[in-house]
Amino acid sequence: MKLFIKLIRNLLGGIIALLDLITRGSKKKRTPEQQQEVNQAAQDLTLYQFFACPFCTKTRRAIYKLNLPVEKRSASEGSPYREELKQGGGKVKVPCLRIEKDGQTEWLYDSKEIIRYLENRFA
């Protein structure tokens, strides 16, 4: 039964990801200089995620639309990033945005909070 539920969840997540890919729209346009600054600032961001998670898809969609080159790490079972997320952020919950700033690390959970942070910083 548990395997069946996992299969259904992954199938639905795959469908959501495919629909996102088809309907995501265009990226934010910037001058090359502005985009270079954004690229530099985004180097301090890492998104921990599950591919089939609808909240992660929503967050990835916002990252795409804002034209941000954010590193994405899978926190699925068996991934070394899962333990990194648990140790650093305190729990395995996705999506989670790791923000490195001035030698400090902040772990931001919840898709709405992550998207709000990215829009405030990069929109």
Buried (B, 14 or more C-beta within 10 A) or exposed (E): EEEEEEEEBEEEBEEBBEEBEEEBEEEBEBEEEEBEEBEEEBEBBBBBBBBBBBBBBBBBBBBBBBBBEBEBBBBBEEBEBBEBBBEBBEEBBBBBBBBEEEEEEEBBBBBEEBBEBBEEBBE
